[in-house]
Amino acid sequence: MKKELTILTTFSIAIILAVTGCQHSSASKNNSTVTKSVTSYSSSKDTAIAEATTNETSVKETTTEKITTEKITTEEITTEAPTPTGLLPEERASITMGKLSPDHMYYNEVTTLDPACADYINELSIYDAEIDDTFVVHISLPPDYNEASTYPMVVMTDGVWRLSDHPELRPLMTSGQIQDVILVSIGYPNSYNYDVIRKRDLQTNPDSFLHFIVDNLIPYLEEIYSVNPENMTLTGHSLGGYWAYYALFHNDTIGKNTFTNYYIGSPSMWANTGGKFMSTYEDEYYNRTQTLNANVYVTVGADEDKNFIFSIENFYNDLQERNYSGLNLTYEKIEGYDHNTVFKPSIKNTLLMFYKKDSE
């Protein structure tokens, strides 16, 4: 009896091993599942202004095999949680945020216009690895800013010269003429040769500057403020106007329609990048697509050089004749203003055009 039991036990073990081996072989043929769990970065709008923190995305890879005697199953779990900005660790670590610095070259000028602006203008310092340089960005939130709401955002280039526009445009909101908007102006540290550095960003390497704005700066501002991503305006004047046209004709490849509205003031149509003029960039865009979903407002001062005005109007007319689907074009020659003075009335008209408050 004992011998029979031993033989039976041995036979049973052999069967179990055979079954288990078949199941393991079958599981191997079905491929074991690689499960990736991505921990996404989450920022707090309440604390981000005080200091910037470096967060790293962690990725875990686990090999999972599920074997049963009844059914062999594999489960694949895919969690997509991309990092909310394109900021590299060193870029995020570089960020500092505070109030408008008294050391800014135009601090006395803007605080004379509105002493309270020292409290409502925030100053952001941020490094960009692609350009390998640091930008100084000023942000003013609307008077009744509430995180429960979302706000349009207006991004202005030539930030050093645009600082005074923060207090000058604010009354349009307080008087109820326009919707509340977030104003952003992008500039540089005080010590920089401004004429040289703006040419680098607006003409020599316009794609790098555009990447910085749409891939790094705006996503970071969306982390810390309540921004409406579907209602943003880009502004540029003079060489900045040339660059704003460049951004418009690259909206399908860089930033993917980040901006809904464009203000293009007295654009320097004489400028070129690597020998390519704006007409060439527009041709290239037209060959890619005949759809251009944007509201574009172009201005020039009536007292500017006649040949300069002609070049702007000629390009505008050519653009209008393209008949792009989705493009809403407006042109205005503003009487009584020259190249250096036309931005002030133009930026006010821009906000009234794109953000005029509905009459109640």
C-alpha positions as CSV (number, residue, x, y, z in Angstrom):
1,M,0.0,0.0,0.0
2,K,2.8,2.3,0.9
3,K,4.5,1.5,-2.4
4,E,1.3,2.2,-4.4
5,L,0.9,5.5,-2.5
6,T,4.5,6.5,-3.4
7,I,4.0,5.7,-7.1
8,L,0.7,7.7,-7.1
9,T,2.3,10.7,-5.4
10,T,5.2,10.6,-7.9
11,F,2.8,10.4,-10.8
12,S,0.7,13.3,-9.4
13,I,3.8,15.5,-9.0
14,A,4.9,14.7,-12.6
15,I,1.5,15.8,-13.9
16,I,1.5,19.0,-11.9
17,L,5.0,19.9,-13.1
18,A,4.0,19.2,-16.7
19,V,0.9,21.4,-16.4
20,T,2.9,24.2,-14.7
21,G,5.6,24.0,-17.4
22,C,3.1,24.2,-20.2
23,Q,1.4,27.2,-18.5
24,H,4.8,29.0,-18.1
25,S,5.7,28.3,-21.7
26,S,2.4,29.6,-22.8
27,A,2.7,32.8,-20.8
28,S,6.2,33.4,-22.2
29,K,4.8,33.1,-25.8
30,N,2.1,35.6,-24.9
31,N,4.8,38.0,-23.7
32,S,5.0,39.2,-20.2
33,T,3.4,42.6,-19.7
34,V,5.6,45.6,-19.1
35,T,3.7,48.1,-17.0
36,K,4.9,51.7,-17.0
37,S,3.6,54.0,-14.2
38,V,4.4,57.7,-14.7
39,T,4.1,60.0,-11.8
40,S,3.1,63.4,-13.2
41,Y,4.3,66.8,-11.9
42,S,1.7,68.7,-10.0
43,S,2.3,72.3,-9.1
44,S,0.5,74.5,-6.6
45,K,-0.6,77.9,-7.8
46,D,-0.5,79.2,-4.3
47,T,3.2,78.3,-3.7
48,A,4.8,78.6,-7.1
49,I,5.1,82.4,-7.0
50,A,7.1,82.2,-3.8
51,E,9.6,79.8,-5.1
52,A,10.2,77.4,-7.9
53,T,10.7,73.8,-7.2
54,T,12.4,71.1,-9.2
55,N,10.2,68.0,-9.7
56,E,11.3,64.9,-11.5
57,T,9.1,62.5,-13.4
58,S,9.6,59.0,-12.1
59,V,9.1,56.0,-14.3
60,K,8.8,52.5,-12.9
61,E,8.9,49.4,-15.1
62,T,7.5,46.2,-13.7
63,T,7.3,42.8,-15.4
64,T,4.0,41.1,-14.5
65,E,3.1,37.5,-15.2
66,K,-0.4,36.3,-14.3
67,I,-0.8,32.5,-14.4
68,T,-3.8,30.5,-13.5
69,T,-4.8,26.9,-14.0
70,E,-8.0,28.0,-15.7
71,K,-7.0,30.9,-18.0
72,I,-3.8,32.6,-18.8
73,T,-4.3,36.4,-18.9
74,T,-2.0,39.4,-19.5
75,E,-2.9,42.9,-18.5
76,E,-1.3,46.0,-19.9
77,I,-1.7,49.3,-18.1
78,T,-0.6,52.4,-19.9
79,T,-0.6,55.7,-18.0
80,E,0.3,58.8,-20.1
81,A,1.2,61.8,-18.0
82,P,3.5,64.0,-19.9
83,T,5.5,66.6,-18.0
84,P,3.3,69.8,-18.1
85,T,6.1,72.0,-19.5
86,G,9.2,71.5,-21.6
87,L,11.3,72.9,-18.8
88,L,14.6,71.0,-18.2
89,P,15.6,70.5,-14.6
90,E,18.2,73.3,-14.8
91,E,15.6,75.6,-16.4
92,R,13.1,75.0,-13.6
93,A,15.8,75.3,-11.0
94,S,16.7,78.8,-12.4
95,I,13.3,80.3,-11.8
96,T,12.9,83.1,-9.3
97,M,9.7,85.1,-8.8
98,G,9.1,88.2,-6.8
99,K,7.7,91.7,-7.1
100,L,9.0,94.3,-9.5
101,S,12.6,94.9,-8.6
102,P,13.5,98.5,-7.6
103,D,16.8,97.9,-9.5
104,H,14.9,97.7,-12.8
105,M,16.0,100.6,-15.1
106,Y,12.4,101.8,-15.5
107,Y,11.2,101.3,-11.9
108,N,11.0,105.0,-11.1
109,E,9.1,105.7,-14.3
110,V,6.4,103.1,-13.9
111,T,5.9,103.7,-10.2
112,T,5.5,107.4,-11.0
113,L,2.7,106.4,-13.4
114,D,1.1,104.2,-10.7
115,P,2.8,103.7,-7.3
116,A,0.6,100.6,-6.8
117,C,2.3,98.8,-9.7
118,A,5.2,97.9,-7.4
119,D,2.7,95.5,-5.8
120,Y,0.8,94.2,-8.8
121,I,3.7,93.7,-11.3
122,N,5.5,90.4,-10.6
123,E,9.0,89.8,-11.9
124,L,10.1,86.4,-13.2
125,S,13.6,85.4,-14.0
126,I,13.9,82.3,-16.1
127,Y,16.8,80.6,-18.0
128,D,16.4,78.9,-21.4
129,A,18.9,76.2,-22.3
130,E,18.4,76.3,-26.1
131,I,19.2,80.0,-26.2
132,D,21.6,79.7,-23.2
133,D,20.4,82.9,-21.7
134,T,18.2,84.4,-19.0
135,F,15.0,86.4,-19.6
136,V,13.3,88.8,-17.2
137,V,9.5,88.6,-17.6
138,H,7.0,90.9,-16.0
139,I,3.4,89.8,-15.3
140,S,0.5,91.8,-14.0
141,L,-2.7,90.1,-13.0
142,P,-6.1,91.8,-13.4
143,P,-7.4,93.9,-10.5
144,D,-10.0,91.3,-9.4
145,Y,-8.0,88.2,-10.2
146,N,-9.6,85.0,-9.0
147,E,-8.1,81.6,-9.4
148,A,-11.6,80.1,-9.9
149,S,-11.8,82.0,-13.2
150,T,-9.6,81.8,-16.3
151,Y,-8.2,84.9,-18.1
152,P,-6.9,85.7,-21.5
153,M,-3.2,86.5,-21.7
154,V,-1.4,89.1,-23.7
155,V,2.3,88.5,-24.4
156,M,4.4,91.5,-25.4
157,T,7.9,91.3,-26.8
158,D,10.5,94.1,-26.2
159,G,9.6,93.9,-22.5
160,V,12.0,96.6,-21.3
161,W,10.1,99.2,-23.4
162,R,6.7,97.6,-22.5
163,L,7.0,97.8,-18.8
164,S,5.1,101.1,-18.7
165,D,2.2,99.6,-20.6
166,H,1.3,97.5,-17.5
167,P,0.0,100.5,-15.5
168,E,-1.2,102.4,-18.7
169,L,-3.4,99.5,-19.8
170,R,-4.8,98.6,-16.4
171,P,-7.5,101.4,-16.5
172,L,-9.1,99.7,-19.5
173,M,-9.9,96.9,-17.0
174,T,-10.8,99.0,-14.0
175,S,-13.1,101.2,-16.1
176,G,-14.9,98.1,-17.5
177,Q,-13.9,98.8,-21.1
178,I,-12.3,95.4,-21.6
179,Q,-12.3,92.0,-20.0
180,D,-9.8,91.3,-17.3
181,V,-6.6,90.0,-18.9
182,I,-3.1,88.9,-17.8
183,L,-0.4,91.1,-19.2
184,V,3.1,89.6,-19.8
185,S,6.1,91.4,-21.2
186,I,9.4,89.6,-22.0
187,G,12.7,91.4,-21.5
188,Y,16.3,91.0,-20.3
189,P,18.5,91.8,-17.4
190,N,19.6,95.4,-17.0
191,S,23.2,94.9,-18.0
192,Y,22.4,93.6,-21.5
193,N,23.0,95.4,-24.8
194,Y,19.4,95.6,-25.7
195,D,19.8,96.4,-29.4
196,V,22.1,93.4,-29.9
197,I,20.2,90.9,-27.8
198,R,16.7,91.7,-29.3
199,K,18.2,91.2,-32.8
200,R,19.4,87.8,-31.8
201,D,15.9,86.7,-30.6
202,L,13.7,88.6,-33.1
203,Q,15.7,88.2,-36.3
204,T,18.8,85.9,-36.1
205,N,17.2,83.0,-34.2
206,P,13.5,83.7,-34.2
207,D,12.6,80.0,-33.9
208,S,14.5,79.6,-30.7
209,F,12.8,82.6,-29.1
210,L,9.4,81.3,-30.3
211,H,10.2,77.9,-28.8
212,F,11.1,79.5,-25.5
213,I,7.8,81.3,-25.3
214,V,5.4,78.5,-26.4
215,D,7.2,75.5,-24.9
216,N,8.7,76.9,-21.7
217,L,7.3,80.3,-20.6
218,I,3.6,80.0,-21.4
219,P,3.3,76.4,-19.9
220,Y,5.0,77.6,-16.7
221,L,2.7,80.6,-16.5
222,E,-0.3,78.2,-17.0
223,E,1.0,76.2,-14.0
224,I,1.0,79.2,-11.6
225,Y,-1.9,81.3,-13.0
226,S,-5.4,80.7,-14.2
227,V,-4.8,81.3,-17.9
228,N,-7.3,80.6,-20.7
229,P,-5.2,78.7,-23.2
230,E,-7.6,79.3,-26.0
231,N,-7.5,83.1,-25.8
232,M,-4.0,84.4,-26.1
233,T,-2.6,87.4,-27.9
234,L,0.9,88.0,-29.2
235,T,2.2,91.5,-29.8
236,G,5.3,92.8,-31.5
237,H,6.4,96.2,-32.8
238,S,9.1,97.2,-35.4
239,L,11.6,94.2,-35.4
240,G,9.2,92.6,-33.0
241,G,6.5,93.1,-35.6
242,Y,8.6,91.2,-38.1
243,W,9.0,88.4,-35.5
244,A,5.3,88.4,-34.8
245,Y,4.7,87.7,-38.5
246,Y,7.3,85.0,-38.3
247,A,5.4,83.4,-35.4
248,L,2.1,83.7,-37.3
249,F,3.6,81.8,-40.3
250,H,5.0,79.1,-38.0
251,N,1.9,78.6,-35.9
252,D,1.4,75.1,-37.4
253,T,4.9,73.9,-36.6
254,I,5.9,75.7,-33.4
255,G,3.4,76.1,-30.6
256,K,0.5,74.6,-32.6
257,N,-1.8,77.6,-32.7
258,T,-0.9,78.8,-29.3
259,F,-2.0,82.3,-30.2
260,T,-5.5,83.3,-31.3
261,N,-4.8,87.0,-31.9
262,Y,-1.8,88.9,-33.2
263,Y,-0.9,92.6,-33.0
264,I,1.8,93.4,-35.6
265,G,2.9,97.0,-35.3
266,S,5.1,98.8,-37.9
267,P,6.8,95.5,-38.9
268,S,10.3,95.8,-40.3
269,M,9.7,94.3,-43.7
270,W,13.3,95.0,-44.7
271,A,14.5,92.4,-42.1
272,N,15.4,88.9,-43.1
273,T,16.6,85.7,-41.3
274,G,19.5,83.9,-43.1
275,G,18.6,85.7,-46.3
276,K,14.9,84.8,-46.2
277,F,12.4,87.6,-46.1
278,M,9.0,87.4,-44.7
279,S,7.4,86.9,-48.1
280,T,9.3,83.6,-48.4
281,Y,8.1,82.4,-45.0
282,E,4.6,83.3,-46.0
283,D,5.0,81.4,-49.3
284,E,6.2,78.3,-47.4
285,Y,3.3,78.5,-45.1
286,Y,0.8,78.8,-48.0
287,N,2.4,75.8,-49.6
288,R,1.8,73.8,-46.4
289,T,-1.8,74.9,-45.8
290,Q,-4.3,77.5,-46.9
291,T,-5.9,77.7,-43.5
292,L,-4.8,80.3,-41.0
293,N,-7.0,80.6,-37.9
294,A,-6.0,83.9,-36.5
295,N,-7.2,87.5,-35.9
296,V,-4.4,89.8,-37.0
297,Y,-4.3,93.6,-36.4
298,V,-1.6,95.5,-38.3
299,T,-0.8,99.2,-37.7
300,V,1.6,101.8,-38.8
301,G,2.1,105.5,-37.9
302,A,1.0,107.9,-40.6
303,D,4.1,110.0,-39.9
304,E,6.5,107.1,-40.6
305,D,8.8,106.9,-43.6
306,K,6.7,106.6,-46.8
307,N,8.8,103.7,-48.2
308,F,8.5,102.0,-44.9
309,I,4.7,102.4,-45.0
310,F,4.6,101.2,-48.6
311,S,6.4,97.9,-47.7
312,I,4.0,97.2,-44.9
313,E,0.9,97.9,-47.0
314,N,2.2,96.0,-49.9
315,F,2.8,92.8,-47.8
316,Y,-0.6,93.3,-46.1
317,N,-2.4,93.5,-49.4
318,D,-0.6,90.4,-50.7
319,L,-1.6,88.5,-47.6
320,Q,-5.2,89.6,-47.9
321,E,-5.3,88.3,-51.5
322,R,-4.3,84.9,-50.4
323,N,-7.8,84.5,-48.9
324,Y,-6.7,82.2,-46.1
325,S,-9.6,80.3,-44.5
326,G,-10.0,81.4,-40.9
327,L,-7.9,84.6,-41.2
328,N,-9.4,87.9,-40.0
329,L,-7.2,90.8,-41.1
330,T,-7.4,94.4,-40.0
331,Y,-5.1,97.3,-41.0
332,E,-4.9,100.8,-39.6
333,K,-2.7,103.8,-40.4
334,I,-2.9,105.9,-37.3
335,E,-2.7,109.7,-37.9
336,G,-0.4,111.8,-35.8
337,Y,2.0,109.1,-34.8
338,D,5.5,108.1,-36.0
339,H,7.5,104.9,-35.6
340,N,8.5,105.5,-31.9
341,T,5.0,106.6,-30.7
342,V,2.5,104.5,-32.5
343,F,2.7,101.5,-30.2
344,K,0.9,103.2,-27.3
345,P,-2.4,103.9,-29.1
346,S,-2.0,100.6,-31.1
347,I,-1.8,98.3,-28.0
348,K,-4.9,100.0,-26.5
349,N,-6.8,99.5,-29.8
350,T,-5.6,95.9,-29.8
351,L,-7.1,95.2,-26.4
352,L,-10.3,97.0,-27.3
353,M,-10.5,95.0,-30.5
354,F,-9.9,91.6,-29.0
355,Y,-11.2,92.0,-25.5
356,K,-13.9,94.7,-25.5
357,K,-16.4,94.0,-22.7
358,D,-19.9,93.3,-23.8
359,S,-22.3,96.1,-22.9
360,E,-24.7,95.0,-20.2
